[in-house]
Amino acid sequence: MLDDKVIEQLKRFIDRIEARFDHIELMMKHHQEMDNERHKFLSETIAELKAEVADHGARLRPVSDAATQFKVLAGLATGGYLLGVCIPQGEVVGAGDVGDLEVRSAHHAN
């Protein structure tokens, strides 16, 4: 009789352990599925962001080039205007180097 009770308790104990293992395996499977979904979502999001960055870069390059060209042309135009204002009737004579430039006015001819 005592042996039957011990055997019955051991059987219930084994059933509970197996049920816990089954539950743990089910939870692990669920977590693995969730991780796979998360990984898939993050991979797709990263791919979309990379495509967006490439698109922004492609659209910004021509705008940046145009802005640079505008700055250069505006600088040249401003410089030419200032040169024309400062030396309206003169001529620039150089000895070969930019530092050696001198201005001769039409009114002060040598």
Sequence and secondary structure as in RCSB ss.txt:
>XXXX:A:sequence
MLDDKVIEQLKRFIDRIEARFDHIELMMKHHQEMDNERHKFLSETIAELKAEVADHGARLRPVSDAATQFKVLAG
LATGGYLLGVCIPQGEVVGAGDVGDLEVRSAHHAN
>XXXX:A:secstr
 HHHHHHHHHHHHHHHHHHHHHHHHHHHHHHHHHHHHHHHHHHHHHHHHHHHHHHHHHHHHHHHHHHHHHHHHHH
HHHHHHHHHHHSSSEEEE SSSGGG EEEETTS  
